[in-house]
Amino acid sequence: MFGIICAVNAQNTDSLHTQTDSSLTQKKTYDFLDQMPEFPGGFKALFDFMYANLQYPSEAIKKEIEGVVYVKFIVDEFGNVSNPVVVRSIGGGCDEEAVRIINLMPQWNPGAENGKPAAVWYTLPIKFTIVDTFEENSNKKKKKN
């Protein structure tokens, strides 16, 4: 039996250039804002959401694929999440699962630039780790003794 460990760490994109996404709005979509958007309830709530909804792909388990998928997406000026794009792939169905999870996300608390709500690209690393539940349980027992 296998268990799943999912870890997420929020981070911004590397670039500081602005981009325009005409399919979303005619306004700028920034790479960084004075005040970045936040998942409702903060980082712990984001981790809980990811852990509760992530399903480790069976192909990745069979092939023992582990690693970090980086997904870039837009959080618009209203907090809506859209346009997820995998920027670092590990395969085995993990990329598709990461995008699926991003598409499930509720509305975020929007970010702001100069005190005004603004759209921003956001990059989220999602770590896929296969854990043998038997090994994990025996390690817990050893720690108690």
Order of alpha helices (4+ residues) and beta strands (2+ residues): beta-beta-beta-alpha-alpha-beta-beta-alpha-beta-beta-alpha
